[in-house]
Amino acid sequence: MSPDEEFAHRRRRYLLMMLGRVVCFFGAVALVKVSVLLSVLLLIGGAVLPWCAVLLANDGPAKKRPTAQIGVMPHSQHELGGGPPPQDVL
């Protein structure tokens, strides 16, 4: 995906989550006389959705990991050399 398409996708996802938040709040108000527990759950959902929406909207595309090469030692192990020989302590 191009950066513009990826940004548009994240923006649509954020908008849908914010619309879900509005639905949660209106549903909580509409259902308060029917079920207080359901109303409270909808309010909690409406309070948590913005946090989740921001996290998902700011999440960029997945980064590719470099593939591991079999049989090749990491660079740091090549640098481990024999250093000076140990000296006897008397």
PyMOL Python script that loads the backbone (N, CA, C, O; Angstrom):
from pymol import cmd

cmd.read_pdbstr("""\
ATOM      1  N   MET A   1       0.844  -1.186   0.000  1.00  0.00           N
ATOM      2  CA  MET A   1       0.000   0.000   0.000  1.00  0.00           C
ATOM      3  C   MET A   1       0.889   1.249   0.000  1.00  0.00           C
ATOM      4  O   MET A   1       1.943   1.282   0.635  1.00  0.00           O
ATOM      5  N   SER A   2       0.450   2.237  -0.704  1.00  0.00           N
ATOM      6  CA  SER A   2       1.207   3.491  -0.710  1.00  0.00           C
ATOM      7  C   SER A   2       0.976   4.218   0.622  1.00  0.00           C
ATOM      8  O   SER A   2       0.000   3.928   1.315  1.00  0.00           O
ATOM      9  N   PRO A   3       1.841   5.139   0.982  1.00  0.00           N
ATOM     10  CA  PRO A   3       1.649   5.862   2.245  1.00  0.00           C
ATOM     11  C   PRO A   3       0.322   6.617   2.303  1.00  0.00           C
ATOM     12  O   PRO A   3      -0.295   6.696   3.366  1.00  0.00           O
ATOM     13  N   ASP A   4      -0.122   7.169   1.182  1.00  0.00           N
ATOM     14  CA  ASP A   4      -1.399   7.888   1.178  1.00  0.00           C
ATOM     15  C   ASP A   4      -2.577   6.942   1.394  1.00  0.00           C
ATOM     16  O   ASP A   4      -3.504   7.269   2.136  1.00  0.00           O
ATOM     17  N   GLU A   5      -2.550   5.775   0.754  1.00  0.00           N
ATOM     18  CA  GLU A   5      -3.617   4.788   0.946  1.00  0.00           C
ATOM     19  C   GLU A   5      -3.628   4.274   2.379  1.00  0.00           C
ATOM     20  O   GLU A   5      -4.688   4.101   2.981  1.00  0.00           O
ATOM     21  N   GLU A   6      -2.443   4.034   2.913  1.00  0.00           N
ATOM     22  CA  GLU A   6      -2.336   3.528   4.290  1.00  0.00           C
ATOM     23  C   GLU A   6      -2.859   4.562   5.285  1.00  0.00           C
ATOM     24  O   GLU A   6      -3.535   4.210   6.252  1.00  0.00           O
ATOM     25  N   PHE A   7      -2.548   5.834   5.049  1.00  0.00           N
ATOM     26  CA  PHE A   7      -3.039   6.901   5.918  1.00  0.00           C
ATOM     27  C   PHE A   7      -4.556   7.025   5.826  1.00  0.00           C
ATOM     28  O   PHE A   7      -5.221   7.220   6.844  1.00  0.00           O
ATOM     29  N   ALA A   8      -5.113   6.915   4.618  1.00  0.00           N
ATOM     30  CA  ALA A   8      -6.563   6.976   4.438  1.00  0.00           C
ATOM     31  C   ALA A   8      -7.245   5.805   5.145  1.00  0.00           C
ATOM     32  O   ALA A   8      -8.324   5.965   5.718  1.00  0.00           O
ATOM     33  N   HIS A   9      -6.620   4.636   5.106  1.00  0.00           N
ATOM     34  CA  HIS A   9      -7.178   3.473   5.802  1.00  0.00           C
ATOM     35  C   HIS A   9      -7.212   3.707   7.312  1.00  0.00           C
ATOM     36  O   HIS A   9      -8.212   3.418   7.968  1.00  0.00           O
ATOM     37  N   ARG A  10      -6.103   4.238   7.862  1.00  0.00           N
ATOM     38  CA  ARG A  10      -6.067   4.520   9.308  1.00  0.00           C
ATOM     39  C   ARG A  10      -7.081   5.584   9.684  1.00  0.00           C
ATOM     40  O   ARG A  10      -7.689   5.510  10.752  1.00  0.00           O
ATOM     41  N   ARG A  11      -7.273   6.575   8.819  1.00  0.00           N
ATOM     42  CA  ARG A  11      -8.242   7.639   9.098  1.00  0.00           C
ATOM     43  C   ARG A  11      -9.669   7.095   9.092  1.00  0.00           C
ATOM     44  O   ARG A  11     -10.477   7.471   9.941  1.00  0.00           O
ATOM     45  N   ARG A  12      -9.987   6.208   8.136  1.00  0.00           N
ATOM     46  CA  ARG A  12     -11.329   5.588   8.112  1.00  0.00           C
ATOM     47  C   ARG A  12     -11.568   4.739   9.359  1.00  0.00           C
ATOM     48  O   ARG A  12     -12.651   4.773   9.944  1.00  0.00           O
ATOM     49  N   ARG A  13     -10.549   3.977   9.761  1.00  0.00           N
ATOM     50  CA  ARG A  13     -10.682   3.133  10.950  1.00  0.00           C
ATOM     51  C   ARG A  13     -10.926   3.991  12.194  1.00  0.00           C
ATOM     52  O   ARG A  13     -11.745   3.643  13.044  1.00  0.00           O
ATOM     53  N   TYR A  14     -10.207   5.115  12.292  1.00  0.00           N
ATOM     54  CA  TYR A  14     -10.399   6.029  13.421  1.00  0.00           C
ATOM     55  C   TYR A  14     -11.814   6.599  13.415  1.00  0.00           C
ATOM     56  O   TYR A  14     -12.462   6.656  14.460  1.00  0.00           O
ATOM     57  N   LEU A  15     -12.297   7.020  12.251  1.00  0.00           N
ATOM     58  CA  LEU A  15     -13.637   7.574  12.145  1.00  0.00           C
ATOM     59  C   LEU A  15     -14.693   6.551  12.552  1.00  0.00           C
ATOM     60  O   LEU A  15     -15.641   6.885  13.263  1.00  0.00           O
ATOM     61  N   LEU A  16     -14.536   5.315  12.107  1.00  0.00           N
ATOM     62  CA  LEU A  16     -15.497   4.272  12.481  1.00  0.00           C
ATOM     63  C   LEU A  16     -15.492   4.014  13.989  1.00  0.00           C
ATOM     64  O   LEU A  16     -16.545   3.795  14.588  1.00  0.00           O
ATOM     65  N   MET A  17     -14.326   4.039  14.589  1.00  0.00           N
ATOM     66  CA  MET A  17     -14.264   3.817  16.037  1.00  0.00           C
ATOM     67  C   MET A  17     -14.893   4.986  16.796  1.00  0.00           C
ATOM     68  O   MET A  17     -15.536   4.782  17.825  1.00  0.00           O
ATOM     69  N   MET A  18     -14.713   6.191  16.300  1.00  0.00           N
ATOM     70  CA  MET A  18     -15.344   7.340  16.955  1.00  0.00           C
ATOM     71  C   MET A  18     -16.868   7.307  16.768  1.00  0.00           C
ATOM     72  O   MET A  18     -17.607   7.714  17.664  1.00  0.00           O
ATOM     73  N   LEU A  19     -17.336   6.832  15.626  1.00  0.00           N
ATOM     74  CA  LEU A  19     -18.781   6.650  15.446  1.00  0.00           C
ATOM     75  C   LEU A  19     -19.305   5.578  16.403  1.00  0.00           C
ATOM     76  O   LEU A  19     -20.409   5.695  16.934  1.00  0.00           O
ATOM     77  N   GLY A  20     -18.503   4.536  16.617  1.00  0.00           N
ATOM     78  CA  GLY A  20     -18.875   3.511  17.599  1.00  0.00           C
ATOM     79  C   GLY A  20     -18.966   4.099  18.993  1.00  0.00           C
ATOM     80  O   GLY A  20     -19.813   3.681  19.782  1.00  0.00           O
ATOM     81  N   ARG A  21     -18.124   5.047  19.308  1.00  0.00           N
ATOM     82  CA  ARG A  21     -18.168   5.712  20.608  1.00  0.00           C
ATOM     83  C   ARG A  21     -19.468   6.489  20.772  1.00  0.00           C
ATOM     84  O   ARG A  21     -20.098   6.437  21.828  1.00  0.00           O
ATOM     85  N   VAL A  22     -19.868   7.206  19.730  1.00  0.00           N
ATOM     86  CA  VAL A  22     -21.127   7.956  19.777  1.00  0.00           C
ATOM     87  C   VAL A  22     -22.304   7.007  19.964  1.00  0.00           C
ATOM     88  O   VAL A  22     -23.220   7.289  20.736  1.00  0.00           O
ATOM     89  N   VAL A  23     -22.275   5.887  19.260  1.00  0.00           N
ATOM     90  CA  VAL A  23     -23.343   4.887  19.400  1.00  0.00           C
ATOM     91  C   VAL A  23     -23.370   4.348  20.827  1.00  0.00           C
ATOM     92  O   VAL A  23     -24.447   4.149  21.390  1.00  0.00           O
ATOM     93  N   CYS A  24     -22.208   4.110  21.413  1.00  0.00           N
ATOM     94  CA  CYS A  24     -22.156   3.618  22.802  1.00  0.00           C
ATOM     95  C   CYS A  24     -22.804   4.620  23.758  1.00  0.00           C
ATOM     96  O   CYS A  24     -23.584   4.229  24.627  1.00  0.00           O
ATOM     97  N   PHE A  25     -22.491   5.901  23.606  1.00  0.00           N
ATOM     98  CA  PHE A  25     -23.056   6.890  24.524  1.00  0.00           C
ATOM     99  C   PHE A  25     -24.567   7.050  24.335  1.00  0.00           C
ATOM    100  O   PHE A  25     -25.304   7.127  25.319  1.00  0.00           O
ATOM    101  N   PHE A  26     -25.037   7.102  23.082  1.00  0.00           N
ATOM    102  CA  PHE A  26     -26.481   7.205  22.865  1.00  0.00           C
ATOM    103  C   PHE A  26     -27.193   5.930  23.318  1.00  0.00           C
ATOM    104  O   PHE A  26     -28.303   5.986  23.847  1.00  0.00           O
ATOM    105  N   GLY A  27     -26.553   4.792  23.107  1.00  0.00           N
ATOM    106  CA  GLY A  27     -27.144   3.530  23.582  1.00  0.00           C
ATOM    107  C   GLY A  27     -27.212   3.483  25.098  1.00  0.00           C
ATOM    108  O   GLY A  27     -28.184   2.972  25.654  1.00  0.00           O
ATOM    109  N   ALA A  28     -26.206   4.004  25.773  1.00  0.00           N
ATOM    110  CA  ALA A  28     -26.214   4.023  27.237  1.00  0.00           C
ATOM    111  C   ALA A  28     -27.347   4.895  27.753  1.00  0.00           C
ATOM    112  O   ALA A  28     -28.014   4.541  28.724  1.00  0.00           O
ATOM    113  N   VAL A  29     -27.566   6.035  27.107  1.00  0.00           N
ATOM    114  CA  VAL A  29     -28.645   6.929  27.530  1.00  0.00           C
ATOM    115  C   VAL A  29     -29.997   6.280  27.259  1.00  0.00           C
ATOM    116  O   VAL A  29     -30.906   6.375  28.084  1.00  0.00           O
ATOM    117  N   ALA A  30     -30.136   5.624  26.114  1.00  0.00           N
ATOM    118  CA  ALA A  30     -31.412   5.013  25.750  1.00  0.00           C
ATOM    119  C   ALA A  30     -31.732   3.804  26.618  1.00  0.00           C
ATOM    120  O   ALA A  30     -32.905   3.527  26.869  1.00  0.00           O
ATOM    121  N   LEU A  31     -30.728   3.085  27.077  1.00  0.00           N
ATOM    122  CA  LEU A  31     -30.964   1.838  27.814  1.00  0.00           C
ATOM    123  C   LEU A  31     -30.841   1.973  29.326  1.00  0.00           C
ATOM    124  O   LEU A  31     -30.892   0.966  30.032  1.00  0.00           O
ATOM    125  N   VAL A  32     -30.682   3.174  29.836  1.00  0.00           N
ATOM    126  CA  VAL A  32     -30.474   3.332  31.278  1.00  0.00           C
ATOM    127  C   VAL A  32     -31.682   2.868  32.082  1.00  0.00           C
ATOM    128  O   VAL A  32     -31.515   2.370  33.195  1.00  0.00           O
ATOM    129  N   LYS A  33     -32.888   3.016  31.552  1.00  0.00           N
ATOM    130  CA  LYS A  33     -34.089   2.570  32.279  1.00  0.00           C
ATOM    131  C   LYS A  33     -34.332   1.078  32.101  1.00  0.00           C
ATOM    132  O   LYS A  33     -35.026   0.464  32.912  1.00  0.00           O
ATOM    133  N   VAL A  34     -33.776   0.494  31.065  1.00  0.00           N
ATOM    134  CA  VAL A  34     -33.962  -0.934  30.820  1.00  0.00           C
ATOM    135  C   VAL A  34     -32.961  -1.751  31.632  1.00  0.00           C
ATOM    136  O   VAL A  34     -33.339  -2.684  32.340  1.00  0.00           O
ATOM    137  N   SER A  35     -31.695  -1.395  31.525  1.00  0.00           N
ATOM    138  CA  SER A  35     -30.649  -2.137  32.225  1.00  0.00           C
ATOM    139  C   SER A  35     -29.511  -1.182  32.587  1.00  0.00           C
ATOM    140  O   SER A  35     -28.826  -0.654  31.711  1.00  0.00           O
ATOM    141  N   VAL A  36     -29.328  -0.976  33.856  1.00  0.00           N
ATOM    142  CA  VAL A  36     -28.259  -0.089  34.318  1.00  0.00           C
ATOM    143  C   VAL A  36     -26.895  -0.711  34.027  1.00  0.00           C
ATOM    144  O   VAL A  36     -25.955  -0.007  33.659  1.00  0.00           O
ATOM    145  N   LEU A  37     -26.787  -2.018  34.191  1.00  0.00           N
ATOM    146  CA  LEU A  37     -25.520  -2.708  33.939  1.00  0.00           C
ATOM    147  C   LEU A  37     -25.099  -2.556  32.470  1.00  0.00           C
ATOM    148  O   LEU A  37     -23.942  -2.249  32.183  1.00  0.00           O
ATOM    149  N   LEU A  38     -26.030  -2.769  31.556  1.00  0.00           N
ATOM    150  CA  LEU A  38     -25.732  -2.608  30.136  1.00  0.00           C
ATOM    151  C   LEU A  38     -25.361  -1.167  29.816  1.00  0.00           C
ATOM    152  O   LEU A  38     -24.472  -0.912  29.003  1.00  0.00           O
ATOM    153  N   SER A  39     -26.035  -0.241  30.449  1.00  0.00           N
ATOM    154  CA  SER A  39     -25.737   1.171  30.248  1.00  0.00           C
ATOM    155  C   SER A  39     -24.322   1.508  30.728  1.00  0.00           C
ATOM    156  O   SER A  39     -23.594   2.237  30.055  1.00  0.00           O
ATOM    157  N   VAL A  40     -23.944   0.985  31.872  1.00  0.00           N
ATOM    158  CA  VAL A  40     -22.596   1.217  32.400  1.00  0.00           C
ATOM    159  C   VAL A  40     -21.546   0.583  31.489  1.00  0.00           C
ATOM    160  O   VAL A  40     -20.496   1.179  31.249  1.00  0.00           O
ATOM    161  N   LEU A  41     -21.819  -0.611  30.985  1.00  0.00           N
ATOM    162  CA  LEU A  41     -20.878  -1.258  30.072  1.00  0.00           C
ATOM    163  C   LEU A  41     -20.706  -0.455  28.785  1.00  0.00           C
ATOM    164  O   LEU A  41     -19.596  -0.345  28.264  1.00  0.00           O
ATOM    165  N   LEU A  42     -21.795   0.103  28.277  1.00  0.00           N
ATOM    166  CA  LEU A  42     -21.701   0.934  27.088  1.00  0.00           C
ATOM    167  C   LEU A  42     -20.912   2.214  27.372  1.00  0.00           C
ATOM    168  O   LEU A  42     -20.155   2.676  26.518  1.00  0.00           O
ATOM    169  N   LEU A  43     -21.082   2.783  28.557  1.00  0.00           N
ATOM    170  CA  LEU A  43     -20.312   3.972  28.919  1.00  0.00           C
ATOM    171  C   LEU A  43     -18.819   3.659  29.026  1.00  0.00           C
ATOM    172  O   LEU A  43     -17.979   4.458  28.612  1.00  0.00           O
ATOM    173  N   ILE A  44     -18.500   2.502  29.578  1.00  0.00           N
ATOM    174  CA  ILE A  44     -17.094   2.093  29.665  1.00  0.00           C
ATOM    175  C   ILE A  44     -16.528   1.888  28.261  1.00  0.00           C
ATOM    176  O   ILE A  44     -15.403   2.296  27.970  1.00  0.00           O
ATOM    177  N   GLY A  45     -17.313   1.256  27.400  1.00  0.00           N
ATOM    178  CA  GLY A  45     -16.880   1.077  26.013  1.00  0.00           C
ATOM    179  C   GLY A  45     -16.667   2.411  25.327  1.00  0.00           C
ATOM    180  O   GLY A  45     -15.705   2.574  24.576  1.00  0.00           O
ATOM    181  N   GLY A  46     -17.550   3.369  25.571  1.00  0.00           N
ATOM    182  CA  GLY A  46     -17.406   4.695  24.983  1.00  0.00           C
ATOM    183  C   GLY A  46     -16.212   5.450  25.527  1.00  0.00           C
ATOM    184  O   GLY A  46     -15.662   6.321  24.853  1.00  0.00           O
ATOM    185  N   ALA A  47     -15.810   5.121  26.744  1.00  0.00           N
ATOM    186  CA  ALA A  47     -14.640   5.784  27.335  1.00  0.00           C
ATOM    187  C   ALA A  47     -13.330   5.154  26.862  1.00  0.00           C
ATOM    188  O   ALA A  47     -12.312   5.841  26.772  1.00  0.00           O
ATOM    189  N   VAL A  48     -13.345   3.857  26.559  1.00  0.00           N
ATOM    190  CA  VAL A  48     -12.127   3.149  26.159  1.00  0.00           C
ATOM    191  C   VAL A  48     -11.868   3.278  24.655  1.00  0.00           C
ATOM    192  O   VAL A  48     -10.716   3.252  24.222  1.00  0.00           O
ATOM    193  N   LEU A  49     -12.910   3.415  23.875  1.00  0.00           N
ATOM    194  CA  LEU A  49     -12.743   3.470  22.421  1.00  0.00           C
ATOM    195  C   LEU A  49     -11.819   4.579  21.923  1.00  0.00           C
ATOM    196  O   LEU A  49     -11.033   4.319  21.013  1.00  0.00           O
ATOM    197  N   PRO A  50     -11.862   5.793  22.459  1.00  0.00           N
ATOM    198  CA  PRO A  50     -10.927   6.815  21.958  1.00  0.00           C
ATOM    199  C   PRO A  50      -9.461   6.438  22.156  1.00  0.00           C
ATOM    200  O   PRO A  50      -8.627   6.696  21.288  1.00  0.00           O
ATOM    201  N   TRP A  51      -9.156   5.841  23.275  1.00  0.00           N
ATOM    202  CA  TRP A  51      -7.787   5.418  23.546  1.00  0.00           C
ATOM    203  C   TRP A  51      -7.346   4.372  22.517  1.00  0.00           C
ATOM    204  O   TRP A  51      -6.254   4.462  21.957  1.00  0.00           O
ATOM    205  N   CYS A  52      -8.205   3.384  22.278  1.00  0.00           N
ATOM    206  CA  CYS A  52      -7.888   2.354  21.288  1.00  0.00           C
ATOM    207  C   CYS A  52      -7.788   2.954  19.888  1.00  0.00           C
ATOM    208  O   CYS A  52      -6.906   2.585  19.112  1.00  0.00           O
ATOM    209  N   ALA A  53      -8.681   3.867  19.572  1.00  0.00           N
ATOM    210  CA  ALA A  53      -8.681   4.485  18.241  1.00  0.00           C
ATOM    211  C   ALA A  53      -7.396   5.258  17.990  1.00  0.00           C
ATOM    212  O   ALA A  53      -6.846   5.203  16.890  1.00  0.00           O
ATOM    213  N   VAL A  54      -6.919   5.963  18.977  1.00  0.00           N
ATOM    214  CA  VAL A  54      -5.678   6.733  18.817  1.00  0.00           C
ATOM    215  C   VAL A  54      -4.494   5.788  18.654  1.00  0.00           C
ATOM    216  O   VAL A  54      -3.618   6.035  17.825  1.00  0.00           O
ATOM    217  N   LEU A  55      -4.456   4.720  19.424  1.00  0.00           N
ATOM    218  CA  LEU A  55      -3.363   3.759  19.284  1.00  0.00           C
ATOM    219  C   LEU A  55      -3.341   3.149  17.888  1.00  0.00           C
ATOM    220  O   LEU A  55      -2.278   3.025  17.278  1.00  0.00           O
ATOM    221  N   LEU A  56      -4.506   2.770  17.384  1.00  0.00           N
ATOM    222  CA  LEU A  56      -4.567   2.161  16.062  1.00  0.00           C
ATOM    223  C   LEU A  56      -4.309   3.180  14.959  1.00  0.00           C
ATOM    224  O   LEU A  56      -3.705   2.845  13.940  1.00  0.00           O
ATOM    225  N   ALA A  57      -4.757   4.411  15.148  1.00  0.00           N
ATOM    226  CA  ALA A  57      -4.547   5.436  14.124  1.00  0.00           C
ATOM    227  C   ALA A  57      -3.076   5.824  14.021  1.00  0.00           C
ATOM    228  O   ALA A  57      -2.607   6.163  12.935  1.00  0.00           O
ATOM    229  N   ASN A  58      -2.353   5.782  15.113  1.00  0.00           N
ATOM    230  CA  ASN A  58      -0.942   6.150  15.097  1.00  0.00           C
ATOM    231  C   ASN A  58      -0.025   4.988  14.751  1.00  0.00           C
ATOM    232  O   ASN A  58       1.180   5.176  14.580  1.00  0.00           O
ATOM    233  N   ASP A  59      -0.583   3.796  14.648  1.00  0.00           N
ATOM    234  CA  ASP A  59       0.202   2.620  14.328  1.00  0.00           C
ATOM    235  C   ASP A  59       0.527   2.631  12.843  1.00  0.00           C
ATOM    236  O   ASP A  59      -0.375   2.650  12.005  1.00  0.00           O
ATOM    237  N   GLY A  60       1.788   2.621  12.524  1.00  0.00           N
ATOM    238  CA  GLY A  60       2.220   2.647  11.132  1.00  0.00           C
ATOM    239  C   GLY A  60       2.233   1.251  10.538  1.00  0.00           C
ATOM    240  O   GLY A  60       1.851   0.284  11.198  1.00  0.00           O
ATOM    241  N   PRO A  61       2.667   1.146   9.304  1.00  0.00           N
ATOM    242  CA  PRO A  61       2.741  -0.177   8.674  1.00  0.00           C
ATOM    243  C   PRO A  61       3.796  -1.037   9.344  1.00  0.00           C
ATOM    244  O   PRO A  61       4.749  -0.529   9.936  1.00  0.00           O
ATOM    245  N   ALA A  62       3.615  -2.336   9.243  1.00  0.00           N
ATOM    246  CA  ALA A  62       4.556  -3.266   9.866  1.00  0.00           C
ATOM    247  C   ALA A  62       5.916  -3.153   9.196  1.00  0.00           C
ATOM    248  O   ALA A  62       6.013  -3.056   7.972  1.00  0.00           O
ATOM    249  N   LYS A  63       6.939  -3.167   9.992  1.00  0.00           N
ATOM    250  CA  LYS A  63       8.295  -3.094   9.463  1.00  0.00           C
ATOM    251  C   LYS A  63       8.769  -4.513   9.146  1.00  0.00           C
ATOM    252  O   LYS A  63       8.461  -5.465   9.864  1.00  0.00           O
ATOM    253  N   LYS A  64       9.520  -4.628   8.065  1.00  0.00           N
ATOM    254  CA  LYS A  64      10.029  -5.944   7.690  1.00  0.00           C
ATOM    255  C   LYS A  64      11.271  -6.245   8.509  1.00  0.00           C
ATOM    256  O   LYS A  64      12.142  -5.393   8.687  1.00  0.00           O
ATOM    257  N   ARG A  65      11.334  -7.476   9.006  1.00  0.00           N
ATOM    258  CA  ARG A  65      12.505  -7.906   9.764  1.00  0.00           C
ATOM    259  C   ARG A  65      13.544  -8.481   8.805  1.00  0.00           C
ATOM    260  O   ARG A  65      13.194  -9.138   7.825  1.00  0.00           O
ATOM    261  N   PRO A  66      14.793  -8.236   9.083  1.00  0.00           N
ATOM    262  CA  PRO A  66      15.811  -8.863   8.231  1.00  0.00           C
ATOM    263  C   PRO A  66      15.819 -10.373   8.463  1.00  0.00           C
ATOM    264  O   PRO A  66      15.627 -10.841   9.586  1.00  0.00           O
ATOM    265  N   THR A  67      16.039 -11.112   7.409  1.00  0.00           N
ATOM    266  CA  THR A  67      16.041 -12.563   7.543  1.00  0.00           C
ATOM    267  C   THR A  67      17.363 -13.013   8.153  1.00  0.00           C
ATOM    268  O   THR A  67      18.419 -12.449   7.869  1.00  0.00           O
ATOM    269  N   ALA A  68      17.285 -14.017   8.978  1.00  0.00           N
ATOM    270  CA  ALA A  68      18.483 -14.551   9.629  1.00  0.00           C
ATOM    271  C   ALA A  68      19.247 -15.422   8.645  1.00  0.00           C
ATOM    272  O   ALA A  68      18.646 -16.152   7.857  1.00  0.00           O
ATOM    273  N   GLN A  69      20.549 -15.347   8.690  1.00  0.00           N
ATOM    274  CA  GLN A  69      21.378 -16.168   7.824  1.00  0.00           C
ATOM    275  C   GLN A  69      21.897 -17.334   8.644  1.00  0.00           C
ATOM    276  O   GLN A  69      22.504 -17.149   9.698  1.00  0.00           O
ATOM    277  N   ILE A  70      21.654 -18.522   8.153  1.00  0.00           N
ATOM    278  CA  ILE A  70      22.067 -19.725   8.869  1.00  0.00           C
ATOM    279  C   ILE A  70      23.565 -19.945   8.667  1.00  0.00           C
ATOM    280  O   ILE A  70      24.069 -19.868   7.547  1.00  0.00           O
ATOM    281  N   GLY A  71      24.249 -20.213   9.738  1.00  0.00           N
ATOM    282  CA  GLY A  71      25.658 -20.517   9.671  1.00  0.00           C
ATOM    283  C   GLY A  71      26.564 -19.303   9.743  1.00  0.00           C
ATOM    284  O   GLY A  71      27.784 -19.452   9.682  1.00  0.00           O
ATOM    285  N   VAL A  72      26.021 -18.132   9.866  1.00  0.00           N
ATOM    286  CA  VAL A  72      26.836 -16.931   9.959  1.00  0.00           C
ATOM    287  C   VAL A  72      26.736 -16.400  11.379  1.00  0.00           C
ATOM    288  O   VAL A  72      25.640 -16.181  11.895  1.00  0.00           O
ATOM    289  N   MET A  73      27.888 -16.196  12.007  1.00  0.00           N
ATOM    290  CA  MET A  73      27.885 -15.697  13.366  1.00  0.00           C
ATOM    291  C   MET A  73      27.579 -14.205  13.381  1.00  0.00           C
ATOM    292  O   MET A  73      27.933 -13.491  12.443  1.00  0.00           O
ATOM    293  N   PRO A  74      26.931 -13.733  14.426  1.00  0.00           N
ATOM    294  CA  PRO A  74      26.693 -12.291  14.541  1.00  0.00           C
ATOM    295  C   PRO A  74      28.002 -11.527  14.563  1.00  0.00           C
ATOM    296  O   PRO A  74      29.046 -12.072  14.921  1.00  0.00           O
ATOM    297  N   HIS A  75      27.942 -10.279  14.183  1.00  0.00           N
ATOM    298  CA  HIS A  75      29.141  -9.433  14.076  1.00  0.00           C
ATOM    299  C   HIS A  75      29.892  -9.358  15.400  1.00  0.00           C
ATOM    300  O   HIS A  75      31.123  -9.341  15.407  1.00  0.00           O
ATOM    301  N   SER A  76      29.182  -9.315  16.508  1.00  0.00           N
ATOM    302  CA  SER A  76      29.846  -9.145  17.791  1.00  0.00           C
ATOM    303  C   SER A  76      30.718 -10.351  18.141  1.00  0.00           C
ATOM    304  O   SER A  76      31.716 -10.198  18.844  1.00  0.00           O
ATOM    305  N   GLN A  77      30.365 -11.539  17.669  1.00  0.00           N
ATOM    306  CA  GLN A  77      31.175 -12.705  17.990  1.00  0.00           C
ATOM    307  C   GLN A  77      32.449 -12.760  17.157  1.00  0.00           C
ATOM    308  O   GLN A  77      33.424 -13.393  17.561  1.00  0.00           O
ATOM    309  N   HIS A  78      32.453 -12.107  16.005  1.00  0.00           N
ATOM    310  CA  HIS A  78      33.680 -12.044  15.216  1.00  0.00           C
ATOM    311  C   HIS A  78      34.723 -11.191  15.933  1.00  0.00           C
ATOM    312  O   HIS A  78      35.925 -11.406  15.775  1.00  0.00           O
ATOM    313  N   GLU A  79      34.271 -10.254  16.698  1.00  0.00           N
ATOM    314  CA  GLU A  79      35.194  -9.344  17.366  1.00  0.00           C
ATOM    315  C   GLU A  79      35.783  -9.928  18.645  1.00  0.00           C
ATOM    316  O   GLU A  79      36.769  -9.413  19.172  1.00  0.00           O
ATOM    317  N   LEU A  80      35.181 -10.993  19.135  1.00  0.00           N
ATOM    318  CA  LEU A  80      35.727 -11.613  20.358  1.00  0.00           C
ATOM    319  C   LEU A  80      37.030 -12.320  19.974  1.00  0.00           C
ATOM    320  O   LEU A  80      37.034 -13.323  19.260  1.00  0.00           O
ATOM    321  N   GLY A  81      38.080 -11.787  20.450  1.00  0.00           N
ATOM    322  CA  GLY A  81      39.350 -12.373  20.086  1.00  0.00           C
ATOM    323  C   GLY A  81      40.053 -12.939  21.299  1.00  0.00           C
ATOM    324  O   GLY A  81      39.497 -12.954  22.397  1.00  0.00           O
ATOM    325  N   GLY A  82      41.243 -13.392  21.107  1.00  0.00           N
ATOM    326  CA  GLY A  82      42.071 -13.934  22.171  1.00  0.00           C
ATOM    327  C   GLY A  82      42.635 -12.876  23.068  1.00  0.00           C
ATOM    328  O   GLY A  82      43.351 -13.461  23.881  1.00  0.00           O
ATOM    329  N   GLY A  83      42.640 -11.810  23.253  1.00  0.00           N
ATOM    330  CA  GLY A  83      43.210 -10.789  24.090  1.00  0.00           C
ATOM    331  C   GLY A  83      44.487 -11.259  24.755  1.00  0.00           C
ATOM    332  O   GLY A  83      45.007 -12.315  24.393  1.00  0.00           O
ATOM    333  N   PRO A  84      44.987 -10.546  25.670  1.00  0.00           N
ATOM    334  CA  PRO A  84      46.238 -10.951  26.333  1.00  0.00           C
ATOM    335  C   PRO A  84      46.022 -12.199  27.183  1.00  0.00           C
ATOM    336  O   PRO A  84      44.941 -12.401  27.735  1.00  0.00           O
ATOM    337  N   PRO A  85      47.028 -13.012  27.282  1.00  0.00           N
ATOM    338  CA  PRO A  85      46.885 -14.234  28.102  1.00  0.00           C
ATOM    339  C   PRO A  85      46.755 -13.887  29.582  1.00  0.00           C
ATOM    340  O   PRO A  85      47.299 -12.875  30.025  1.00  0.00           O
ATOM    341  N   PRO A  86      46.055 -14.696  30.342  1.00  0.00           N
ATOM    342  CA  PRO A  86      45.901 -14.395  31.775  1.00  0.00           C
ATOM    343  C   PRO A  86      47.246 -14.475  32.500  1.00  0.00           C
ATOM    344  O   PRO A  86      48.085 -15.315  32.176  1.00  0.00           O
ATOM    345  N   GLN A  87      47.438 -13.607  33.469  1.00  0.00           N
ATOM    346  CA  GLN A  87      48.676 -13.613  34.231  1.00  0.00           C
ATOM    347  C   GLN A  87      48.429 -14.306  35.570  1.00  0.00           C
ATOM    348  O   GLN A  87      47.357 -14.202  36.166  1.00  0.00           O
ATOM    349  N   ASP A  88      49.448 -15.005  36.007  1.00  0.00           N
ATOM    350  CA  ASP A  88      49.331 -15.687  37.294  1.00  0.00           C
ATOM    351  C   ASP A  88      49.430 -14.674  38.419  1.00  0.00           C
ATOM    352  O   ASP A  88      50.300 -13.803  38.422  1.00  0.00           O
ATOM    353  N   VAL A  89      48.540 -14.804  39.352  1.00  0.00           N
ATOM    354  CA  VAL A  89      48.549 -13.901  40.509  1.00  0.00           C
ATOM    355  C   VAL A  89      49.107 -14.662  41.702  1.00  0.00           C
ATOM    356  O   VAL A  89      48.584 -15.717  42.061  1.00  0.00           O
ATOM    357  N   LEU A  90      50.141 -14.152  42.307  1.00  0.00           N
ATOM    358  CA  LEU A  90      50.743 -14.806  43.478  1.00  0.00           C
ATOM    359  C   LEU A  90      50.604 -13.990  44.707  1.00  0.00           C
ATOM    360  O   LEU A  90      51.058 -14.401  45.775  1.00  0.00           O
TER     361      LEU A  90
END
""", "prot")
cmd.dss("prot")
cmd.show_as("cartoon", "prot")
cmd.util.cbc("prot")
cmd.orient("prot")
